C-alpha cells in the first residue's frame, strides 16, 4: 500500500455525510425550540458552520457546528449573550462546556458546538463574537470563512492534520489549523496528499511558532493569538515527532 492509498483509506473511513438528509442535521431541529425560546425575536438564523460546512469534518471529531445569528438590535453584551446561552442550555438538561467562541453540548448522541454571534448591522453579514479566553470580542464573517476554506482545495490535507491533532491530543483550534494548512501550501503544486501533508509538518516545525495567521474576514483579528507560545511549541514538537516517523501508521491511524 502506498502512502497515498493509506491516507485516502483514512479519509474514506472518516467521511462525514453533509448532505441535506444527513442524520446529524436533525440536531438543528431538536435544538431550534431551545434556541428560539432563548433568543426570542432577536434570532435571525441557525445554520451549519465550522468543519461541517467547510468539508473538513471527520467522523471521529466534533459532529456539527451551529452558528446562531442574532440581530444587531440585541441589547445584551456579547459576554452576556454567551453566558445566558450557557445557562439556558444547563437549565434544559444539557451539560454545556465553555470553549473560546463556542459552547459544546451532546445532543442525541452528537457533539455540537454552538457559536452565538450578533450581527453588526442590518445590511452586511459581519458578526461580533465573544472570545472567552481573552474576555473580549472580535468581528468576523462565517460565510467568508467557509468560502475561504472550501475554495482553497486543501480540505483533504486539513482533515488528515485534524485527525493527527486529535489522536496526539494537543490543542490546535480548527480554524487556526485550516488556515495554517492553507498557508503552508500556498504557491505549492497540487501534488500527492502524502507529500502535501509532509510539507505541512515541515511548516509546523520551521515556521509555525512565528507565523502570523490573520482572519480572512477581518485583518485585525489575529488567529494565531488563539494559542500561547507554549501551546504553539507543543504543536511544533508533535510535528517534529511526525517527521521522524518511518511509516505513516506512526503518524495517523
C-alpha positions in Angstrom: 0.0 0.0 0.0 1.4 3.4 -0.9 1.3 6.4 1.5 -1.5 8.0 -0.5 -3.6 4.8 -0.6 -3.2 4.6 3.2 -4.2 8.2 3.8 -7.1 8.0 1.3 -8.4 5.0 3.1 -8.4 7.0 6.4 -10.3 9.8 4.6 -13.0 7.3 3.4 -13.3 5.8 6.9 -13.7 9.3 8.5 -16.1 10.6 5.8 -19.0 12.7 7.2 -22.4 12.9 5.4 -23.0 16.6 5.0 -26.0 16.2 2.6 -29.4 17.7 3.2 -30.6 14.3 4.5 -27.6 13.8 6.8 -28.8 12.5 10.2 -26.7 15.0 12.0 -28.7 17.8 10.6 -31.6 16.6 12.7 -29.8 18.1 15.7 -30.6 21.6 14.5 -34.3 20.7 14.5 -34.0 19.4 18.0 -32.2 22.5 19.3 -34.3 25.0 17.4 -37.0 25.4 20.1 -34.5 25.8 22.9 -32.5 28.4 21.0 -35.7 30.2 19.7 -37.0 30.4 23.3 -33.7 31.8 24.5 -33.2 34.3 21.7 -36.8 35.4 21.2 -37.4 37.9 18.4 -33.7 38.6 18.1 -33.0 35.3 16.4 -32.1 35.7 12.7 -31.0 32.2 11.8 -29.3 29.0 12.9 -27.0 27.4 10.3 -24.3 24.8 10.0 -20.8 26.3 10.2 -17.3 25.2 11.1 -15.8 22.0 9.8 -19.2 20.5 8.8 -19.9 23.4 6.4 -16.3 23.6 5.2 -15.9 19.9 4.3 -13.1 19.5 6.8 -15.0 17.4 9.4 -14.0 13.9 10.4 -16.4 11.3 11.7 -14.5 10.9 15.0 -14.4 14.7 15.6 -17.0 17.3 16.5 -20.1 16.3 14.6 -21.5 19.7 13.7 -21.1 23.4 14.5 -24.2 25.6 14.5 -23.9 29.4 14.1 -26.6 31.4 15.9 -27.1 34.8 14.3 -28.8 37.4 16.5 -29.9 40.8 15.1 -27.9 44.0 15.7 -30.6 45.4 18.0 -29.9 42.7 20.6 -29.3 44.8 23.8 -27.2 42.3 25.8 -23.4 42.4 25.6 -21.6 39.6 23.8 -20.4 38.2 27.1 -24.0 38.3 28.4 -25.2 36.5 25.3 -22.6 33.8 25.6 -23.3 33.3 29.4 -27.0 33.4 29.1 -27.0 30.7 26.3 -24.8 28.6 28.6 -27.2 29.0 31.4 -30.3 28.2 29.3 -28.7 25.0 28.0 -27.9 24.0 31.5 -31.5 24.6 32.6 -32.8 22.5 29.8 -30.8 19.4 30.9 -27.7 19.7 28.7 -24.2 19.6 30.1 -22.5 22.5 28.2 -18.8 23.1 28.1 -17.3 26.5 27.6 -14.9 26.9 24.7 -13.4 30.0 23.2 -16.2 31.4 21.0 -18.4 28.3 21.2 -20.3 26.2 23.7 -20.2 22.4 23.3 -23.0 20.1 24.1 -24.1 16.5 23.4 -27.4 16.2 21.7 -29.0 12.9 20.5 -25.6 11.3 20.6 -23.8 14.0 18.6 -21.2 16.5 19.7 -22.4 20.0 18.8 -20.6 23.4 19.0 -22.9 26.3 19.3 -21.5 29.7 18.2 -23.6 32.7 19.2 -22.9 36.0 17.3 -24.5 39.4 17.0 -24.9 40.8 13.5 -23.1 44.2 13.3 -25.8 46.0 11.2 -28.8 45.3 9.1 -27.0 45.3 5.7 -24.0 43.0 5.9 -23.2 39.6 7.2 -20.4 40.6 9.6 -20.9 39.4 13.1 -19.4 40.1 16.5 -18.4 37.1 18.6 -17.4 36.9 22.3 -13.9 35.5 22.8 -14.0 33.9 26.2 -10.2 33.2 26.7 -9.3 36.9 26.1 -12.6 38.2 27.6 -13.1 40.4 24.6 -14.9 40.4 21.3 -14.0 40.1 17.6 -15.6 40.9 14.3 -15.8 38.1 11.7 -17.8 36.7 8.9 -18.6 33.0 9.0 -19.7 32.8 5.3 -16.3 34.2 4.3 -14.5 31.6 6.4 -16.5 28.8 4.7 -15.7 30.1 1.2 -12.0 30.6 2.0 -11.5 27.0 3.2 -13.7 25.4 0.6 -12.1 27.2 -2.3 -8.6 26.5 -1.1 -8.7 23.0 -2.4 -6.9 21.8 0.8 -9.8 20.2 2.7 -8.3 16.6 2.5 -5.0 17.8 3.9 -6.8 19.7 6.7 -8.8 16.6 7.6 -5.7 14.4 7.9 -4.0 17.1 10.0 -7.1 17.4 12.2 -7.2 13.7 12.8 -3.4 13.7 13.7 -4.1 16.5 16.2 -7.0 14.6 17.8 -5.1 11.4 18.1 -2.0 13.1 19.5 -4.2 15.1 21.9 -2.9 18.7 21.8 -4.8 22.0 21.4 -4.9 23.4 17.9 -8.2 25.3 17.2 -9.8 24.0 13.9 -10.0 27.3 12.0 -6.4 28.1 13.0 -5.4 24.7 11.8 -7.2 25.1 8.5 -5.6 28.4 7.8 -2.2 27.0 8.7 -2.6 24.2 6.3 -3.7 26.6 3.5 -0.8 29.0 4.3 1.8 26.2 4.4 0.8 25.0 0.9 0.4 28.4 -0.6 2.0 28.5 -4.0 2.7 24.8 -3.9 1.8 22.5 -6.8 -1.2 20.3 -6.0 0.9 17.2 -5.6 0.1 14.0 -3.8 -1.7 14.0 -0.5 1.2 12.5 1.4 3.8 14.9 0.0 1.5 17.9 0.8 0.9 16.8 4.4 4.7 16.3 4.8 5.1 20.0 3.7 2.6 20.9 6.4 4.6 19.2 9.0 7.8 20.9 7.8 6.0 24.2 8.0 4.8 23.4 11.6 8.4 22.6 12.5 10.1 25.5 10.9 7.7 28.5 10.7 4.6 27.8 12.7 5.8 29.3 16.0 6.5 32.7 14.5 3.8 32.7 11.7 1.1 35.4 12.0 -2.2 34.0 10.8 -4.9 36.6 10.1 -8.6 36.1 9.8 -9.6 36.4 6.1 -12.7 38.2 7.2 -11.0 40.7 9.5 -7.4 41.7 9.3 -7.5 43.0 12.8 -8.3 39.5 14.1 -5.0 37.6 14.6 -6.0 34.0 14.7 -2.5 32.9 15.8 -3.1 34.6 19.1 -5.5 31.8 19.9 -2.6 29.7 21.1 0.1 30.7 23.6 3.8 30.4 23.0 3.9 27.2 25.0 0.9 25.7 23.1 2.4 26.6 19.7 5.6 24.9 20.9 3.7 21.7 21.6 2.3 21.7 18.0 5.9 22.1 16.7 7.2 19.3 18.9 4.4 17.0 17.6 5.3 17.9 14.0 9.0 17.1 14.7 8.0 13.7 16.0 5.9 13.1 12.9 8.8 13.9 10.6 10.9 11.3 12.4 8.4 8.6 11.7 9.4 5.7 9.4 5.8 5.0 8.2 2.5 6.8 8.1 0.8 4.5 10.7 3.1 6.0 13.3 1.7 9.5 12.5 -2.1 8.9 12.0 -4.3 5.8 12.1 
